[in-house]
Amino acid sequence: MKTEYDLSAMNSRRNPYASKLKKPVTMRLSEDVVAYFKGMAADAGVPYQSLINLYLRDCVTQHRQVKIAWPAKS
C-alpha cells in the first residue's frame, strides 16, 4: 500500500445514510425522569441519552399510544 494517496482528484458525493442519522433535539424532562434513566444507563453501561432513545424506539416499533385522562373540571 502506498504511504501517500492523492485524493485531490476524487469526486465527492452526498452521504446516502445522512437521512438516517439522529437529529439533535432539546427537551425539558423532569429531574426524576433524568435521574431514573441515568441510573438505568449506569447499570447497563450505556449513555443515558442512548437508553432514552432505545426506549422511545421501542415505543415506536410497538406502536404504543399514550392514554391521557385529564381530570374533569368542576
N, CA, C and O atoms as a Tripos MOL2 file, in Angstrom:
@<TRIPOS>MOLECULE
protein
  296   295    74     0     0
PROTEIN
NO_CHARGES

@<TRIPOS>ATOM
      1 N           0.8480   -1.1780    0.0000 N.3       1 MET1
      2 CA          0.0000    0.0000    0.0000 C.3       1 MET1
      3 C           0.8920    1.2380    0.0000 C.2       1 MET1
      4 O           1.9290    1.2670    0.6610 O.2       1 MET1
      5 N           0.4800    2.2480   -0.7410 N.am      2 LYS2
      6 CA          1.2520    3.4840   -0.8030 C.3       2 LYS2
      7 C           1.2010    4.2040    0.5380 C.2       2 LYS2
      8 O           0.2220    4.1010    1.2780 O.2       2 LYS2
      9 N           2.2510    4.9210    0.8320 N.am      3 THR3
     10 CA          2.2620    5.6970    2.0700 C.3       3 THR3
     11 C           1.4770    6.9860    1.8980 C.2       3 THR3
     12 O           1.0060    7.5620    2.8790 O.2       3 THR3
     13 N           1.3290    7.4550    0.6350 N.am      4 GLU4
     14 CA          0.5710    8.6670    0.3630 C.3       4 GLU4
     15 C          -0.3800    8.4300   -0.7910 C.2       4 GLU4
     16 O          -0.0460    7.7440   -1.7560 O.2       4 GLU4
     17 N          -1.5440    8.9920   -0.6860 N.am      5 TYR5
     18 CA         -2.5130    8.9290   -1.7730 C.3       5 TYR5
     19 C          -2.9220   10.3440   -2.1340 C.2       5 TYR5
     20 O          -3.0950   11.1910   -1.2570 O.2       5 TYR5
     21 N          -3.0770   10.6000   -3.4230 N.am      6 ASP6
     22 CA         -3.5290   11.9040   -3.8830 C.3       6 ASP6
     23 C          -5.0530   11.8540   -3.9940 C.2       6 ASP6
     24 O          -5.5930   11.2670   -4.9320 O.2       6 ASP6
     25 N          -5.7330   12.4630   -3.0480 N.am      7 LEU7
     26 CA         -7.1950   12.4540   -3.0150 C.3       7 LEU7
     27 C          -7.7970   13.7050   -3.6600 C.2       7 LEU7
     28 O          -9.0160   13.8770   -3.6510 O.2       7 LEU7
     29 N          -6.9560   14.5770   -4.2170 N.am      8 SER8
     30 CA         -7.4640   15.8230   -4.7880 C.3       8 SER8
     31 C          -8.3100   15.5800   -6.0330 C.2       8 SER8
     32 O          -9.1470   16.4180   -6.3710 O.2       8 SER8
     33 N          -8.1200   14.4680   -6.7190 N.am      9 ALA9
     34 CA         -8.8670   14.1910   -7.9490 C.3       9 ALA9
     35 C         -10.1760   13.4460   -7.6800 C.2       9 ALA9
     36 O         -10.9360   13.1700   -8.6090 O.2       9 ALA9
     37 N         -10.4380   13.1230   -6.4230 N.am     10 MET10
     38 CA        -11.6610   12.3750   -6.1070 C.3      10 MET10
     39 C         -12.8970   13.2530   -6.2390 C.2      10 MET10
     40 O         -12.8630   14.4430   -5.9250 O.2      10 MET10
     41 N         -13.9710   12.6630   -6.7010 N.am     11 ASN11
     42 CA        -15.2550   13.3620   -6.7460 C.3      11 ASN11
     43 C         -16.0060   13.0490   -5.4640 C.2      11 ASN11
     44 O         -16.1060   11.8940   -5.0490 O.2      11 ASN11
     45 N         -16.5340   14.1040   -4.8410 N.am     12 SER12
     46 CA        -17.2800   13.8840   -3.6070 C.3      12 SER12
     47 C         -18.7460   13.6140   -3.9440 C.2      12 SER12
     48 O         -19.2310   13.9990   -5.0080 O.2      12 SER12
     49 N         -19.4380   12.9530   -3.0280 N.am     13 ARG13
     50 CA        -20.8660   12.6990   -3.1940 C.3      13 ARG13
     51 C         -21.5310   12.7570   -1.8330 C.2      13 ARG13
     52 O         -20.8790   12.6280   -0.7970 O.2      13 ARG13
     53 N         -22.8250   12.9520   -1.8530 N.am     14 ARG14
     54 CA        -23.5790   13.0560   -0.6100 C.3      14 ARG14
     55 C         -23.6440   11.7010    0.0710 C.2      14 ARG14
     56 O         -23.6340   10.6570   -0.5800 O.2      14 ARG14
     57 N         -23.7100   11.7400    1.3790 N.am     15 ASN15
     58 CA        -23.8310   10.5290    2.1730 C.3      15 ASN15
     59 C         -25.2510    9.9850    2.0180 C.2      15 ASN15
     60 O         -26.2030   10.6750    2.3810 O.2      15 ASN15
     61 N         -25.4250    8.7630    1.4880 N.am     16 PRO16
     62 CA        -26.7770    8.2320    1.3110 C.3      16 PRO16
     63 C         -27.4650    7.8740    2.6240 C.2      16 PRO16
     64 O         -28.6770    7.6610    2.6490 O.2      16 PRO16
     65 N         -26.7100    7.8080    3.7030 N.am     17 TYR17
     66 CA        -27.2740    7.4510    5.0060 C.3      17 TYR17
     67 C         -27.5290    8.6770    5.8760 C.2      17 TYR17
     68 O         -27.9360    8.5390    7.0300 O.2      17 TYR17
     69 N         -27.2960    9.8660    5.3430 N.am     18 ALA18
     70 CA        -27.4310   11.0910    6.1390 C.3      18 ALA18
     71 C         -28.8420   11.2610    6.6860 C.2      18 ALA18
     72 O         -29.0120   11.7740    7.7920 O.2      18 ALA18
     73 N         -29.8570   10.8400    5.9350 N.am     19 SER19
     74 CA        -31.2290   10.9940    6.4140 C.3      19 SER19
     75 C         -31.5470   10.0460    7.5610 C.2      19 SER19
     76 O         -32.5370   10.2470    8.2640 O.2      19 SER19
     77 N         -30.7340    9.0210    7.7660 N.am     20 LYS20
     78 CA        -30.9660    8.0410    8.8250 C.3      20 LYS20
     79 C         -30.2610    8.4190   10.1320 C.2      20 LYS20
     80 O         -30.4210    7.7400   11.1460 O.2      20 LYS20
     81 N         -29.4830    9.4980   10.1040 N.am     21 LEU21
     82 CA        -28.7460    9.9080   11.2880 C.3      21 LEU21
     83 C         -29.6870   10.4550   12.3510 C.2      21 LEU21
     84 O         -30.8360   10.7880   12.0630 O.2      21 LEU21
     85 N         -29.2000   10.5420   13.5560 N.am     22 LYS22
     86 CA        -30.0100   11.0640   14.6540 C.3      22 LYS22
     87 C         -30.1180   12.5760   14.5340 C.2      22 LYS22
     88 O         -29.1950   13.2450   14.0690 O.2      22 LYS22
     89 N         -31.2360   13.0910   14.9520 N.am     23 LYS23
     90 CA        -31.4870   14.5280   14.9190 C.3      23 LYS23
     91 C         -31.3770   15.0770   16.3390 C.2      23 LYS23
     92 O         -32.0620   14.5940   17.2400 O.2      23 LYS23
     93 N         -30.5380   16.0650   16.5460 N.am     24 PRO24
     94 CA        -30.4460   16.6470   17.8870 C.3      24 PRO24
     95 C         -31.6940   17.4650   18.2090 C.2      24 PRO24
     96 O         -32.1550   18.2580   17.3880 O.2      24 PRO24
     97 N         -32.2350   17.2670   19.4050 N.am     25 VAL25
     98 CA        -33.4110   17.9980   19.8560 C.3      25 VAL25
     99 C         -33.1770   18.4920   21.2830 C.2      25 VAL25
    100 O         -32.3380   17.9640   22.0120 O.2      25 VAL25
    101 N         -33.9260   19.4970   21.6540 N.am     26 THR26
    102 CA        -33.8950   19.9970   23.0260 C.3      26 THR26
    103 C         -35.2180   19.6310   23.6780 C.2      26 THR26
    104 O         -36.2870   19.9230   23.1430 O.2      26 THR26
    105 N         -35.1340   18.9860   24.8420 N.am     27 MET27
    106 CA        -36.3390   18.5770   25.5620 C.3      27 MET27
    107 C         -36.2280   19.0120   27.0110 C.2      27 MET27
    108 O         -35.1360   19.0910   27.5730 O.2      27 MET27
    109 N         -37.3610   19.2880   27.5950 N.am     28 ARG28
    110 CA        -37.4050   19.5890   29.0290 C.3      28 ARG28
    111 C         -37.9780   18.3600   29.7210 C.2      28 ARG28
    112 O         -39.1450   18.0160   29.5360 O.2      28 ARG28
    113 N         -37.1430   17.7050   30.5190 N.am     29 LEU29
    114 CA        -37.5610   16.5000   31.2400 C.3      29 LEU29
    115 C         -37.4770   16.7690   32.7350 C.2      29 LEU29
    116 O         -36.6290   17.5380   33.1870 O.2      29 LEU29
    117 N         -38.3460   16.1420   33.4890 N.am     30 SER30
    118 CA        -38.3120   16.2790   34.9420 C.3      30 SER30
    119 C         -37.0090   15.6810   35.4810 C.2      30 SER30
    120 O         -36.4560   14.7360   34.9170 O.2      30 SER30
    121 N         -36.5390   16.2570   36.5840 N.am     31 GLU31
    122 CA        -35.2820   15.7850   37.1740 C.3      31 GLU31
    123 C         -35.3620   14.3210   37.5680 C.2      31 GLU31
    124 O         -34.3890   13.5820   37.4130 O.2      31 GLU31
    125 N         -36.5260   13.8890   38.0820 N.am     32 ASP32
    126 CA        -36.6490   12.4940   38.4990 C.3      32 ASP32
    127 C         -36.6150   11.5420   37.3050 C.2      32 ASP32
    128 O         -36.1360   10.4150   37.4270 O.2      32 ASP32
    129 N         -37.1170   11.9840   36.1550 N.am     33 VAL33
    130 CA        -37.0850   11.1580   34.9440 C.3      33 VAL33
    131 C         -35.6470   10.9900   34.4730 C.2      33 VAL33
    132 O         -35.2230    9.8860   34.1300 O.2      33 VAL33
    133 N         -34.9020   12.0860   34.4580 N.am     34 VAL34
    134 CA        -33.4990   12.0320   34.0380 C.3      34 VAL34
    135 C         -32.6980   11.1610   34.9990 C.2      34 VAL34
    136 O         -31.8720   10.3560   34.5680 O.2      34 VAL34
    137 N         -32.9370   11.3180   36.2900 N.am     35 ALA35
    138 CA        -32.2260   10.5110   37.2880 C.3      35 ALA35
    139 C         -32.5400    9.0300   37.1150 C.2      35 ALA35
    140 O         -31.6560    8.1840   37.2510 O.2      35 ALA35
    141 N         -33.7930    8.7170   36.8160 N.am     36 TYR36
    142 CA        -34.2070    7.3250   36.6040 C.3      36 TYR36
    143 C         -33.4310    6.7150   35.4340 C.2      36 TYR36
    144 O         -32.8530    5.6360   35.5640 O.2      36 TYR36
    145 N         -33.4190    7.4050   34.2960 N.am     37 PHE37
    146 CA        -32.7300    6.8810   33.1210 C.3      37 PHE37
    147 C         -31.2140    6.8740   33.3030 C.2      37 PHE37
    148 O         -30.5400    5.9820   32.7880 O.2      37 PHE37
    149 N         -30.6690    7.8500   34.0240 N.am     38 LYS38
    150 CA        -29.2220    7.8500   34.2870 C.3      38 LYS38
    151 C         -28.8360    6.6470   35.1480 C.2      38 LYS38
    152 O         -27.7980    6.0250   34.9220 O.2      38 LYS38
    153 N         -29.6750    6.3210   36.1360 N.am     39 GLY39
    154 CA        -29.4110    5.1550   36.9730 C.3      39 GLY39
    155 C         -29.4690    3.8620   36.1820 C.2      39 GLY39
    156 O         -28.6030    2.9990   36.3230 O.2      39 GLY39
    157 N         -30.5100    3.7270   35.3350 N.am     40 MET40
    158 CA        -30.6220    2.5280   34.4970 C.3      40 MET40
    159 C         -29.4620    2.4390   33.5170 C.2      40 MET40
    160 O         -28.9330    1.3550   33.2690 O.2      40 MET40
    161 N         -29.0670    3.5790   32.9610 N.am     41 ALA41
    162 CA        -27.9800    3.6030   31.9860 C.3      41 ALA41
    163 C         -26.6570    3.2170   32.6470 C.2      41 ALA41
    164 O         -25.8500    2.5040   32.0530 O.2      41 ALA41
    165 N         -26.4370    3.6860   33.8680 N.am     42 ALA42
    166 CA        -25.2110    3.3290   34.5800 C.3      42 ALA42
    167 C         -25.1580    1.8280   34.8390 C.2      42 ALA42
    168 O         -24.1020    1.2100   34.7010 O.2      42 ALA42
    169 N         -26.2900    1.2420   35.2120 N.am     43 ASP43
    170 CA        -26.3540   -0.2120   35.4410 C.3      43 ASP43
    171 C         -26.0950   -0.9920   34.1610 C.2      43 ASP43
    172 O         -25.4620   -2.0470   34.1880 O.2      43 ASP43
    173 N         -26.5880   -0.4660   33.0290 N.am     44 ALA44
    174 CA        -26.4480   -1.1540   31.7460 C.3      44 ALA44
    175 C         -25.1210   -0.8370   31.0610 C.2      44 ALA44
    176 O         -24.7200   -1.5360   30.1310 O.2      44 ALA44
    177 N         -24.4380    0.2190   31.5190 N.am     45 GLY45
    178 CA        -23.1630    0.5980   30.9170 C.3      45 GLY45
    179 C         -23.3060    1.3010   29.5780 C.2      45 GLY45
    180 O         -22.4490    1.1680   28.7040 O.2      45 GLY45
    181 N         -24.4110    2.0620   29.4180 N.am     46 VAL46
    182 CA        -24.6320    2.8150   28.1870 C.3      46 VAL46
    183 C         -24.9290    4.2700   28.5490 C.2      46 VAL46
    184 O         -25.3520    4.5480   29.6710 O.2      46 VAL46
    185 N         -24.7140    5.1980   27.6210 N.am     47 PRO47
    186 CA        -25.0840    6.5870   27.9000 C.3      47 PRO47
    187 C         -26.6020    6.7250   28.0860 C.2      47 PRO47
    188 O         -27.3800    6.0440   27.4180 O.2      47 PRO47
    189 N         -27.0060    7.6010   28.9880 N.am     48 TYR48
    190 CA        -28.4310    7.7050   29.3000 C.3      48 TYR48
    191 C         -29.2490    8.2070   28.1200 C.2      48 TYR48
    192 O         -30.4060    7.8150   27.9710 O.2      48 TYR48
    193 N         -28.6770    9.0670   27.2730 N.am     49 GLN49
    194 CA        -29.4140    9.5460   26.1080 C.3      49 GLN49
    195 C         -29.6580    8.4040   25.1270 C.2      49 GLN49
    196 O         -30.7080    8.3490   24.4870 O.2      49 GLN49
    197 N         -28.7020    7.5040   25.0070 N.am     50 SER50
    198 CA        -28.8910    6.3260   24.1470 C.3      50 SER50
    199 C         -29.9780    5.4310   24.7080 C.2      50 SER50
    200 O         -30.7620    4.8550   23.9530 O.2      50 SER50
    201 N         -30.0340    5.3090   26.0280 N.am     51 LEU51
    202 CA        -31.0700    4.4860   26.6570 C.3      51 LEU51
    203 C         -32.4580    5.0840   26.4280 C.2      51 LEU51
    204 O         -33.4080    4.3580   26.1360 O.2      51 LEU51
    205 N         -32.5740    6.3980   26.5610 N.am     52 ILE52
    206 CA        -33.8490    7.0560   26.2990 C.3      52 ILE52
    207 C         -34.2430    6.8480   24.8380 C.2      52 ILE52
    208 O         -35.4100    6.5880   24.5430 O.2      52 ILE52
    209 N         -33.2810    6.9590   23.9250 N.am     53 ASN53
    210 CA        -33.5620    6.7360   22.5070 C.3      53 ASN53
    211 C         -34.0350    5.2980   22.2630 C.2      53 ASN53
    212 O         -34.9800    5.0770   21.5060 O.2      53 ASN53
    213 N         -33.3820    4.3250   22.9000 N.am     54 LEU54
    214 CA        -33.8010    2.9320   22.7500 C.3      54 LEU54
    215 C         -35.2170    2.7220   23.2720 C.2      54 LEU54
    216 O         -36.0070    2.0060   22.6570 O.2      54 LEU54
    217 N         -35.5380    3.3390   24.3970 N.am     55 TYR55
    218 CA        -36.8860    3.2120   24.9620 C.3      55 TYR55
    219 C         -37.9310    3.8100   24.0170 C.2      55 TYR55
    220 O         -38.9700    3.2000   23.7650 O.2      55 TYR55
    221 N         -37.6490    4.9910   23.5050 N.am     56 LEU56
    222 CA        -38.5880    5.6380   22.5890 C.3      56 LEU56
    223 C         -38.7070    4.8590   21.2820 C.2      56 LEU56
    224 O         -39.7970    4.7640   20.7190 O.2      56 LEU56
    225 N         -37.5990    4.3010   20.7950 N.am     57 ARG57
    226 CA        -37.6440    3.4860   19.5820 C.3      57 ARG57
    227 C         -38.5220    2.2570   19.8070 C.2      57 ARG57
    228 O         -39.2730    1.8610   18.9150 O.2      57 ARG57
    229 N         -38.4320    1.6490   20.9970 N.am     58 ASP58
    230 CA        -39.2800    0.5100   21.3280 C.3      58 ASP58
    231 C         -40.7500    0.9110   21.3160 C.2      58 ASP58
    232 O         -41.5990    0.1540   20.8450 O.2      58 ASP58
    233 N         -41.0520    2.1000   21.8340 N.am     59 CYS59
    234 CA        -42.4300    2.5960   21.8010 C.3      59 CYS59
    235 C         -42.9100    2.7470   20.3600 C.2      59 CYS59
    236 O         -44.0610    2.4350   20.0530 O.2      59 CYS59
    237 N         -42.0380    3.2200   19.4800 N.am     60 VAL60
    238 CA        -42.4010    3.3910   18.0700 C.3      60 VAL60
    239 C         -42.6530    2.0400   17.4180 C.2      60 VAL60
    240 O         -43.6550    1.8640   16.7260 O.2      60 VAL60
    241 N         -41.7530    1.0840   17.6300 N.am     61 THR61
    242 CA        -41.9000   -0.2150   16.9680 C.3      61 THR61
    243 C         -43.1000   -0.9920   17.4960 C.2      61 THR61
    244 O         -43.6990   -1.7790   16.7640 O.2      61 THR61
    245 N         -43.4540   -0.7780   18.7600 N.am     62 GLN62
    246 CA        -44.6080   -1.4600   19.3490 C.3      62 GLN62
    247 C         -45.9100   -0.6820   19.1540 C.2      62 GLN62
    248 O         -46.9740   -1.1310   19.5810 O.2      62 GLN62
    249 N         -45.8250    0.4780   18.5110 N.am     63 HIS63
    250 CA        -46.9850    1.3290   18.2530 C.3      63 HIS63
    251 C         -47.7390    1.6650   19.5360 C.2      63 HIS63
    252 O         -48.9700    1.6400   19.5680 O.2      63 HIS63
    253 N         -46.9950    1.9770   20.5850 N.am     64 ARG64
    254 CA        -47.6250    2.3280   21.8620 C.3      64 ARG64
    255 C         -48.2670    3.7030   21.7630 C.2      64 ARG64
    256 O         -47.7010    4.6230   21.1720 O.2      64 ARG64
    257 N         -49.4360    3.8310   22.3380 N.am     65 GLN65
    258 CA        -50.1580    5.0970   22.3580 C.3      65 GLN65
    259 C         -50.2900    5.5560   23.8060 C.2      65 GLN65
    260 O         -50.5590    4.7520   24.6990 O.2      65 GLN65
    261 N         -50.1030    6.8210   24.0250 N.am     66 VAL66
    262 CA        -50.2540    7.3860   25.3680 C.3      66 VAL66
    263 C         -51.7400    7.5980   25.6270 C.2      66 VAL66
    264 O         -52.4510    8.1610   24.7950 O.2      66 VAL66
    265 N         -52.1950    7.1480   26.7760 N.am     67 LYS67
    266 CA        -53.5880    7.3570   27.1680 C.3      67 LYS67
    267 C         -53.6020    8.4040   28.2680 C.2      67 LYS67
    268 O         -53.2030    8.1490   29.4040 O.2      67 LYS67
    269 N         -54.0710    9.5820   27.9020 N.am     68 ILE68
    270 CA        -54.1140   10.6930   28.8560 C.3      68 ILE68
    271 C         -55.5570   10.9440   29.2340 C.2      68 ILE68
    272 O         -56.4100   11.1500   28.3700 O.2      68 ILE68
    273 N         -55.8240   10.9270   30.5180 N.am     69 ALA69
    274 CA        -57.1660   11.2170   31.0210 C.3      69 ALA69
    275 C         -57.0650   12.4400   31.9300 C.2      69 ALA69
    276 O         -56.6230   12.3460   33.0750 O.2      69 ALA69
    277 N         -57.4820   13.5880   31.3960 N.am     70 TRP70
    278 CA        -57.4420   14.8050   32.1780 C.3      70 TRP70
    279 C         -58.5960   14.8110   33.1680 C.2      70 TRP70
    280 O         -59.6950   14.3750   32.8260 O.2      70 TRP70
    281 N         -58.3770   15.2920   34.3800 N.am     71 PRO71
    282 CA        -59.4700   15.3470   35.3440 C.3      71 PRO71
    283 C         -60.5560   16.3170   34.8730 C.2      71 PRO71
    284 O         -60.2540   17.3620   34.2960 O.2      71 PRO71
    285 N         -61.8040   15.9700   35.1170 N.am     72 ALA72
    286 CA        -62.9230   16.8290   34.7150 C.3      72 ALA72
    287 C         -62.9300   18.0960   35.5520 C.2      72 ALA72
    288 O         -62.6650   18.0680   36.7540 O.2      72 ALA72
    289 N         -63.2410   19.2150   34.8920 N.am     73 LYS73
    290 CA        -63.3380   20.4920   35.6270 C.3      73 LYS73
    291 C         -64.6410   20.5100   36.4080 C.2      73 LYS73
    292 O         -65.6890   20.0840   35.9230 O.2      73 LYS73
    293 N         -64.5440   21.0190   37.6360 N.am     74 SER74
    294 CA        -65.7780   21.0870   38.4290 C.3      74 SER74
    295 C         -66.2210   22.5000   38.6500 C.2      74 SER74
    296 O         -67.2420   22.7330   39.2980 O.2      74 SER74
@<TRIPOS>BOND
     1     1     2 1
     2     2     3 1
     3     3     4 2
     4     3     5 am
     5     5     6 1
     6     6     7 1
     7     7     8 2
     8     7     9 am
     9     9    10 1
    10    10    11 1
    11    11    12 2
    12    11    13 am
    13    13    14 1
    14    14    15 1
    15    15    16 2
    16    15    17 am
    17    17    18 1
    18    18    19 1
    19    19    20 2
    20    19    21 am
    21    21    22 1
    22    22    23 1
    23    23    24 2
    24    23    25 am
    25    25    26 1
    26    26    27 1
    27    27    28 2
    28    27    29 am
    29    29    30 1
    30    30    31 1
    31    31    32 2
    32    31    33 am
    33    33    34 1
    34    34    35 1
    35    35    36 2
    36    35    37 am
    37    37    38 1
    38    38    39 1
    39    39    40 2
    40    39    41 am
    41    41    42 1
    42    42    43 1
    43    43    44 2
    44    43    45 am
    45    45    46 1
    46    46    47 1
    47    47    48 2
    48    47    49 am
    49    49    50 1
    50    50    51 1
    51    51    52 2
    52    51    53 am
    53    53    54 1
    54    54    55 1
    55    55    56 2
    56    55    57 am
    57    57    58 1
    58    58    59 1
    59    59    60 2
    60    59    61 am
    61    61    62 1
    62    62    63 1
    63    63    64 2
    64    63    65 am
    65    65    66 1
    66    66    67 1
    67    67    68 2
    68    67    69 am
    69    69    70 1
    70    70    71 1
    71    71    72 2
    72    71    73 am
    73    73    74 1
    74    74    75 1
    75    75    76 2
    76    75    77 am
    77    77    78 1
    78    78    79 1
    79    79    80 2
    80    79    81 am
    81    81    82 1
    82    82    83 1
    83    83    84 2
    84    83    85 am
    85    85    86 1
    86    86    87 1
    87    87    88 2
    88    87    89 am
    89    89    90 1
    90    90    91 1
    91    91    92 2
    92    91    93 am
    93    93    94 1
    94    94    95 1
    95    95    96 2
    96    95    97 am
    97    97    98 1
    98    98    99 1
    99    99   100 2
   100    99   101 am
   101   101   102 1
   102   102   103 1
   103   103   104 2
   104   103   105 am
   105   105   106 1
   106   106   107 1
   107   107   108 2
   108   107   109 am
   109   109   110 1
   110   110   111 1
   111   111   112 2
   112   111   113 am
   113   113   114 1
   114   114   115 1
   115   115   116 2
   116   115   117 am
   117   117   118 1
   118   118   119 1
   119   119   120 2
   120   119   121 am
   121   121   122 1
   122   122   123 1
   123   123   124 2
   124   123   125 am
   125   125   126 1
   126   126   127 1
   127   127   128 2
   128   127   129 am
   129   129   130 1
   130   130   131 1
   131   131   132 2
   132   131   133 am
   133   133   134 1
   134   134   135 1
   135   135   136 2
   136   135   137 am
   137   137   138 1
   138   138   139 1
   139   139   140 2
   140   139   141 am
   141   141   142 1
   142   142   143 1
   143   143   144 2
   144   143   145 am
   145   145   146 1
   146   146   147 1
   147   147   148 2
   148   147   149 am
   149   149   150 1
   150   150   151 1
   151   151   152 2
   152   151   153 am
   153   153   154 1
   154   154   155 1
   155   155   156 2
   156   155   157 am
   157   157   158 1
   158   158   159 1
   159   159   160 2
   160   159   161 am
   161   161   162 1
   162   162   163 1
   163   163   164 2
   164   163   165 am
   165   165   166 1
   166   166   167 1
   167   167   168 2
   168   167   169 am
   169   169   170 1
   170   170   171 1
   171   171   172 2
   172   171   173 am
   173   173   174 1
   174   174   175 1
   175   175   176 2
   176   175   177 am
   177   177   178 1
   178   178   179 1
   179   179   180 2
   180   179   181 am
   181   181   182 1
   182   182   183 1
   183   183   184 2
   184   183   185 am
   185   185   186 1
   186   186   187 1
   187   187   188 2
   188   187   189 am
   189   189   190 1
   190   190   191 1
   191   191   192 2
   192   191   193 am
   193   193   194 1
   194   194   195 1
   195   195   196 2
   196   195   197 am
   197   197   198 1
   198   198   199 1
   199   199   200 2
   200   199   201 am
   201   201   202 1
   202   202   203 1
   203   203   204 2
   204   203   205 am
   205   205   206 1
   206   206   207 1
   207   207   208 2
   208   207   209 am
   209   209   210 1
   210   210   211 1
   211   211   212 2
   212   211   213 am
   213   213   214 1
   214   214   215 1
   215   215   216 2
   216   215   217 am
   217   217   218 1
   218   218   219 1
   219   219   220 2
   220   219   221 am
   221   221   222 1
   222   222   223 1
   223   223   224 2
   224   223   225 am
   225   225   226 1
   226   226   227 1
   227   227   228 2
   228   227   229 am
   229   229   230 1
   230   230   231 1
   231   231   232 2
   232   231   233 am
   233   233   234 1
   234   234   235 1
   235   235   236 2
   236   235   237 am
   237   237   238 1
   238   238   239 1
   239   239   240 2
   240   239   241 am
   241   241   242 1
   242   242   243 1
   243   243   244 2
   244   243   245 am
   245   245   246 1
   246   246   247 1
   247   247   248 2
   248   247   249 am
   249   249   250 1
   250   250   251 1
   251   251   252 2
   252   251   253 am
   253   253   254 1
   254   254   255 1
   255   255   256 2
   256   255   257 am
   257   257   258 1
   258   258   259 1
   259   259   260 2
   260   259   261 am
   261   261   262 1
   262   262   263 1
   263   263   264 2
   264   263   265 am
   265   265   266 1
   266   266   267 1
   267   267   268 2
   268   267   269 am
   269   269   270 1
   270   270   271 1
   271   271   272 2
   272   271   273 am
   273   273   274 1
   274   274   275 1
   275   275   276 2
   276   275   277 am
   277   277   278 1
   278   278   279 1
   279   279   280 2
   280   279   281 am
   281   281   282 1
   282   282   283 1
   283   283   284 2
   284   283   285 am
   285   285   286 1
   286   286   287 1
   287   287   288 2
   288   287   289 am
   289   289   290 1
   290   290   291 1
   291   291   292 2
   292   291   293 am
   293   293   294 1
   294   294   295 1
   295   295   296 2
@<TRIPOS>SUBSTRUCTURE
     1 MET1         2 RESIDUE 1 A MET
     2 LYS2         6 RESIDUE 1 A LYS
     3 THR3        10 RESIDUE 1 A THR
     4 GLU4        14 RESIDUE 1 A GLU
     5 TYR5        18 RESIDUE 1 A TYR
     6 ASP6        22 RESIDUE 1 A ASP
     7 LEU7        26 RESIDUE 1 A LEU
     8 SER8        30 RESIDUE 1 A SER
     9 ALA9        34 RESIDUE 1 A ALA
    10 MET10       38 RESIDUE 1 A MET
    11 ASN11       42 RESIDUE 1 A ASN
    12 SER12       46 RESIDUE 1 A SER
    13 ARG13       50 RESIDUE 1 A ARG
    14 ARG14       54 RESIDUE 1 A ARG
    15 ASN15       58 RESIDUE 1 A ASN
    16 PRO16       62 RESIDUE 1 A PRO
    17 TYR17       66 RESIDUE 1 A TYR
    18 ALA18       70 RESIDUE 1 A ALA
    19 SER19       74 RESIDUE 1 A SER
    20 LYS20       78 RESIDUE 1 A LYS
    21 LEU21       82 RESIDUE 1 A LEU
    22 LYS22       86 RESIDUE 1 A LYS
    23 LYS23       90 RESIDUE 1 A LYS
    24 PRO24       94 RESIDUE 1 A PRO
    25 VAL25       98 RESIDUE 1 A VAL
    26 THR26      102 RESIDUE 1 A THR
    27 MET27      106 RESIDUE 1 A MET
    28 ARG28      110 RESIDUE 1 A ARG
    29 LEU29      114 RESIDUE 1 A LEU
    30 SER30      118 RESIDUE 1 A SER
    31 GLU31      122 RESIDUE 1 A GLU
    32 ASP32      126 RESIDUE 1 A ASP
    33 VAL33      130 RESIDUE 1 A VAL
    34 VAL34      134 RESIDUE 1 A VAL
    35 ALA35      138 RESIDUE 1 A ALA
    36 TYR36      142 RESIDUE 1 A TYR
    37 PHE37      146 RESIDUE 1 A PHE
    38 LYS38      150 RESIDUE 1 A LYS
    39 GLY39      154 RESIDUE 1 A GLY
    40 MET40      158 RESIDUE 1 A MET
    41 ALA41      162 RESIDUE 1 A ALA
    42 ALA42      166 RESIDUE 1 A ALA
    43 ASP43      170 RESIDUE 1 A ASP
    44 ALA44      174 RESIDUE 1 A ALA
    45 GLY45      178 RESIDUE 1 A GLY
    46 VAL46      182 RESIDUE 1 A VAL
    47 PRO47      186 RESIDUE 1 A PRO
    48 TYR48      190 RESIDUE 1 A TYR
    49 GLN49      194 RESIDUE 1 A GLN
    50 SER50      198 RESIDUE 1 A SER
    51 LEU51      202 RESIDUE 1 A LEU
    52 ILE52      206 RESIDUE 1 A ILE
    53 ASN53      210 RESIDUE 1 A ASN
    54 LEU54      214 RESIDUE 1 A LEU
    55 TYR55      218 RESIDUE 1 A TYR
    56 LEU56      222 RESIDUE 1 A LEU
    57 ARG57      226 RESIDUE 1 A ARG
    58 ASP58      230 RESIDUE 1 A ASP
    59 CYS59      234 RESIDUE 1 A CYS
    60 VAL60      238 RESIDUE 1 A VAL
    61 THR61      242 RESIDUE 1 A THR
    62 GLN62      246 RESIDUE 1 A GLN
    63 HIS63      250 RESIDUE 1 A HIS
    64 ARG64      254 RESIDUE 1 A ARG
    65 GLN65      258 RESIDUE 1 A GLN
    66 VAL66      262 RESIDUE 1 A VAL
    67 LYS67      266 RESIDUE 1 A LYS
    68 ILE68      270 RESIDUE 1 A ILE
    69 ALA69      274 RESIDUE 1 A ALA
    70 TRP70      278 RESIDUE 1 A TRP
    71 PRO71      282 RESIDUE 1 A PRO
    72 ALA72      286 RESIDUE 1 A ALA
    73 LYS73      290 RESIDUE 1 A LYS
    74 SER74      294 RESIDUE 1 A SER
